[in-house]
Amino acid sequence: MRDAADGQQEHFETLPLFSTTDKGGRMTVLRPGRPVGRAAPLLPWLLAAAALWALTGSVPFGALLGLAPTPAISMFLGHPVTVGVAVVLLFVAISATGGVYSRAVDQFGQTRVAGLFASLAVSGGLVADAGVLLLWTLTSDPSRPFDLDAIATSPTIPPELGAVVGAGFALWAAIALLRLPGSIAHARRRQADIDRLRLEGSSFTGTLTAVSFANSWLFDLPIFNVEVGFIVDGAPRVVSAHMRTSADRVPVVGSRMLVLTDDRGTTHVELDSSNGATFEPDVRKYAAPDG
């Protein structure tokens, strides 16, 4: 049974993605055979990405924003070799953040949660870097007052400027951190609902009866409003849902659907790809506009 589940998971297409409750980045998927997502496996990747951003940010914060504790450190951070290393680290940090994002999508099946993890990696790393440099700068010269007016009056770049920029990243990090627990809980609830419906819910064969383009995209993925018709005890039913997909995987009206529901009123719909799904042949019809 496990081998069969693994094979089904390997060939499971996440797009098109349907949701009867959410839209946009809150739409959630759970691959067959996968458990409900957990945050713990992401933490090492999150910390590694944040550390890379902290190392990368030391150059602009220290050399350009006045947070170098001493002139010697400022010269070191502004040296061409150091700047070159920082540029390399920047690309590594971007790649690591992309890894955090993709792993979060894999865990929680939701782009909203993944975006918050990626935001926290960037902002958290830069805040940590700015905080350490600011504390080091202030303790290296305790007699110097901290005055925000120096941003406008100082003939050189004062550390107050770096502190203000760091405060902006701190606000970004705080917002991401405050939103993350609720977003994780939401994604886990949706995944738990999908898992329960697959195991215990009632399954019906449905038909895609309406596909309406919402004239909007999430990144480059078009968004649709759809209706799925199915029969329950001889009576026709219709369920409305949001759909996110790629431009080359837009199912046409009449496509076979799988409808899962329970006595709680929870409903989940999926494309029944086992029946040979038919997609819109004109892949440019719903492509995101350039720019």
N, C-alpha and C positions, 0 to 999 in steps of 0.2 A: 504493500500500500504506500509506503514511504517513497519507493522508487517511482511509482506512478505519480504521486503528488509532486515530486521534484521535476519530473518530466513536464507535467502540466505547468508548473511555475516557470520553467525555462522558456516555454513557448507562449506564455500568456502575454498578450498585448495590452498595455495599460491605456492605450488610446484606441477608440474614443472612450472618454471617461464620463460617466453619468452620475448625477446626484439629484435626488428628489427634495433635498433640504438646503444644500449650499450651492454657492456659485463662486467663480473666480478661483483665487488661491486657496479657498477653504474646502474645495472639492477634494475628496479623499479616496484613495484606492488601497486595497489590500490584495496582494498577489495570492493566488490559491496556494495553500500549504504553508504560508508564512504566518508567524505569530504576530500579535499586536506589537507595535513598535515600542522600543525603550530608549531612553536618553543615555543610559550608562555607556553603551558602546561608542557613542559619539564624543564623549568628554575628552579622551586622549587626543583625538583629531582636532577638537575645538581648541584645546590648550596649545597644541603644537602650532596651529595656524595663528593664534593670538601671539605666541612668542615670536613668530616670524615677523608679524606686523610691528611688534615692539622693537625688534632689532632694526627693521627697515625705517621706522619712524624716528629713530634716534638722530639720524642725519638732518632731516628738515627741522625737527624741534630744536636740536642743539646748534646747528650751523646757521639756520635761517630765521628762527623764531626766538632767539635770545635765551634759550634754556641751557646753554653750556655753562657748567659751574665755574670754569676758569678759561682764560684766553687760550691756554695751551690745548685744552679739550676742544674748544671751538675751532682752532686751526686743524686739529686732527680730524674732526668730523667733517670739515669742509675740504679736506685734502682730496684731490681727484681720485686717488686709489680708493679712499673710503667711500666716496660718492659712487664709484663704479661698483664696489661690493654691494652698496645699498640698492643699486638698480637691479643687480642680479637677485638679491634677496626679495626685492619687490615682485619680480616675476614668480619666484618660488612661493611667496606668500599668496599671490593671486591663485596660483595652481592649488595650493593647500586649501584655500578657502573654497575653491570650486569642488575640491574633494569633500569638504565638510557639507556643502550644499547637496551634492549627489548622494552622500551617505544618509543625510537627513531625509531626503525624498525616499530613499530605499527603505528606511526605517518606518517613517510615518505616512508615506504615500501622499504627502501634501506639500505644495510649494510654499505656502505661507509659513509653516514651521521651518522649512529649510532656509527661507530667506532670513528669518529671525536668527537662526544659528549662524549664518554667514555674517550678518550684521554684527552680531555679538563678537565674532572672531576679530573682525576689523576694528570696531570701535573699542573693544576691550583691550586689545593689544596696544593701540595708540594711547589710550587713557593711562594704562599702566606705565608706558614709556614716559609720557608727559609728567605723570605724577612723580616718578622717581627722579627725573631730571629737575623738576621744580623744587622738590624737597632738598635735593643735593645743592642746588643753586642757593636756596635761602639759608641753608645751614653753613655753607662755605663763607658767607658774608652776613652774619647776623645783624650787623649794624645798619645794613641797607634796608630802608623801609619798603614795604610792598605797597605801591601806589598805582592804581589803574590810570591816573592822569598822566603817568610817564609814557603811556602809549602815544599820546599826542605831543608831549613836550620834550621827550628825550631825543637827543641828536643821533643816538644809536638805537638799535633794536633792543628794547628792554625785555626782561623775562616775563613781564606782565602780559605781553602780546602772546607768548607761548602759552601762558596760563589761561588766557581767554579762549584760544583755539582748543586747548586741552579740555576746557570746560564744555565746549560745544560737543566734542566727542564723548565726554562723560554723560551729557544729556542724551545723546544718541544711544549710548550703551545702556543707560538706565531705562529708556523706553523699551528697548529690545528685551532687556532682562525682565521687566514687569509684564510684558505681553507674552513672553515665552511659556511660562507655566500654564496659563489658560489655553494657549494655542495647542500645546502638547496634549492637555487633557481633552480638548475638543477632538483632535485627530485620533486619539486612542479610543474615545467613545464611538466615533464613526467606524473605526476599524473593528471594534468589538461588535458593533451592530452587524456589520457585513459578515464577520466570522460566525456570529450566532445564526444569522439568516441562512447561511450556506449549510450549517449543520442541522438546524432545527426548524427553519422556516418552511413555509409552503411554496412550492415552485410551480410557476405557470409559464407556458409558452406564449409570448406576446408578439405583436407586430408594431413596427415603427410606423405610426400613422401620420405624423406631421413633423417637419423639420423647418424651423424658422431661424434664419441667421440674425443674430443680435447686432450685427455690424460693429463688433468689438473683438479685440484679441487680448489674450494674456500672453505677453511676449509675442511670439509669432503664431500662436495657436488660436484659431477662430472659436468663438463662443456661440452656442445655439440654444434655443428653447425647443424642446421636443415633446411629443406626446406618444405614449405607448398604449395600445389597446390589447386587452386580454380578456379571457372568459373565466368567470368564477361561478361554479354551480349553475352553468347555463346562462348566466347574466353577463352582458358585456360591461367591462370596466375600462376606464381610461386613467392613466397616471401621467402627470406632467413632470418633466425633469429638465435640468440644465445639462448641457453637453459641451465638453471641451475636447478638441481633437486636433489633429494636424490637417493641413489642407489636402493631403493625399489620402486621408482616411475619414471622409465624411460619408456615413452610411446613407443610402437612399431610402425614400419612403417604401415600405414593404419589407424592409430588412427584418429578419427574425430576431426577437429579443428574448431574454430570460428575465422574468419578474419574480422576485423573492419577497415574501411578505409574512407577517405574523399577526397574532391577535392583539399585539400592542399598537398596531397601526404603522409599524415601521416598514418601509418599502425600499427595496434596492433593485435597480435595473442594470443589466449588462447586455452587451451585444453577444448574440449566440454565434460565435465564430465557427462553431463546429458544423454549421449548416452552409458554410461558404458565403460569407458576407459580400455584398456588392457595394462598392463605393462610388462616389461622384467621379465620373471619368475626367472632368476638366479640373485638374489640380490647381490651376491658376484662379479659379472662380472665387475661392475663399482665402487666397494667399494674402498675407499681411502687406499693406502698402509700404513701399520703400520710404525710409526716413520716418 
